[in-house]
Amino acid sequence: MRHTDRLISSLLLIAALISQVAITGCAARASYRVYDPYYNDYHRWDDHEAGFYVQWEGETHREHRDFDKREKDEQNEYWTWRHGRSDKVHDKH
Protein backbone atom coordinates (compact mmCIF):
# COMPACT_ATOMS: atom_id res chain seq x y z
CA MET A 1 0.00 0.00 0.00
CA ARG A 2 2.88 2.38 0.76
CA HIS A 3 4.32 1.82 -2.69
CA THR A 4 0.99 2.76 -4.27
CA ASP A 5 0.75 5.94 -2.17
CA ARG A 6 4.23 7.01 -3.30
CA LEU A 7 3.39 6.26 -6.91
CA ILE A 8 0.20 8.31 -6.74
CA SER A 9 2.01 11.18 -5.02
CA SER A 10 4.72 11.13 -7.66
CA LEU A 11 2.20 11.12 -10.49
CA LEU A 12 0.29 14.02 -8.95
CA LEU A 13 3.51 16.01 -8.57
CA ILE A 14 4.48 15.33 -12.18
CA ALA A 15 1.00 16.33 -13.39
CA ALA A 16 1.17 19.56 -11.38
CA LEU A 17 4.58 20.45 -12.81
CA ILE A 18 3.55 19.70 -16.38
CA SER A 19 0.35 21.73 -16.08
CA GLN A 20 2.28 24.68 -14.63
CA VAL A 21 4.70 24.64 -17.56
CA ALA A 22 1.82 24.44 -20.04
CA ILE A 23 -0.05 27.33 -18.40
CA THR A 24 3.06 29.49 -18.17
CA GLY A 25 3.96 28.76 -21.77
CA CYS A 26 0.57 29.94 -22.98
CA ALA A 27 0.54 33.04 -20.82
CA ALA A 28 4.03 34.22 -21.70
CA ARG A 29 3.77 34.78 -25.42
CA ALA A 30 6.84 36.36 -26.86
CA SER A 31 6.50 39.56 -28.79
CA TYR A 32 7.72 39.74 -32.36
CA ARG A 33 7.99 42.35 -35.04
CA VAL A 34 5.47 42.56 -37.86
CA TYR A 35 6.20 44.53 -41.01
CA ASP A 36 3.46 46.87 -42.19
CA PRO A 37 3.97 47.13 -45.98
CA TYR A 38 1.30 49.82 -46.35
CA TYR A 39 3.05 52.28 -44.05
CA ASN A 40 6.53 50.86 -44.53
CA ASP A 41 7.22 50.39 -40.82
CA TYR A 42 7.38 47.73 -38.14
CA HIS A 43 5.07 47.05 -35.20
CA ARG A 44 5.85 45.03 -32.11
CA TRP A 45 3.13 42.36 -31.99
CA ASP A 46 2.65 41.61 -28.32
CA ASP A 47 -0.30 41.46 -25.93
CA HIS A 48 -0.71 45.24 -26.24
CA GLU A 49 -0.99 45.13 -30.05
CA ALA A 50 -3.16 42.02 -29.87
CA GLY A 51 -5.56 44.01 -27.68
CA PHE A 52 -5.85 46.68 -30.36
CA TYR A 53 -6.40 43.96 -32.96
CA VAL A 54 -9.26 42.43 -30.97
CA GLN A 55 -10.71 45.93 -30.51
CA TRP A 56 -10.57 46.47 -34.29
CA GLU A 57 -12.30 43.13 -34.89
CA GLY A 58 -15.09 44.17 -32.52
CA GLU A 59 -15.50 47.67 -33.92
CA THR A 60 -15.60 46.37 -37.49
CA HIS A 61 -17.86 43.42 -36.61
CA ARG A 62 -15.44 40.75 -37.74
CA GLU A 63 -15.13 37.31 -36.22
CA HIS A 64 -11.80 36.57 -34.60
CA ARG A 65 -9.11 35.23 -36.87
CA ASP A 66 -5.32 35.29 -36.58
CA PHE A 67 -3.96 38.41 -38.25
CA ASP A 68 -1.66 36.47 -40.57
CA LYS A 69 -4.64 34.42 -41.81
CA ARG A 70 -6.54 37.52 -42.95
CA GLU A 71 -6.69 38.66 -46.55
CA LYS A 72 -4.18 41.36 -47.48
CA ASP A 73 -6.92 43.97 -47.90
CA GLU A 74 -8.18 43.28 -44.36
CA GLN A 75 -4.63 43.57 -43.02
CA ASN A 76 -4.38 46.92 -44.80
CA GLU A 77 -7.66 48.01 -43.19
CA TYR A 78 -6.29 47.07 -39.78
CA TRP A 79 -3.04 49.01 -40.28
CA THR A 80 -4.96 52.04 -41.53
CA TRP A 81 -7.21 51.86 -38.45
CA ARG A 82 -4.23 51.28 -36.18
CA HIS A 83 -2.28 54.27 -37.51
CA GLY A 84 -5.28 56.42 -36.70
CA ARG A 85 -5.10 55.52 -33.00
CA SER A 86 -3.44 57.89 -30.56
CA ASP A 87 -1.61 55.05 -28.77
CA LYS A 88 0.69 53.96 -31.56
CA VAL A 89 3.30 51.33 -30.82
CA HIS A 90 5.94 51.33 -33.54
CA ASP A 91 9.46 50.11 -33.95
CA LYS A 92 11.22 52.69 -36.10
CA HIS A 93 14.20 50.37 -36.73
Helices and strands as residue ranges (DSSP letters): H 2-27, E 32-36, E 41-45, H 47-59, G 67-69, H 72-83
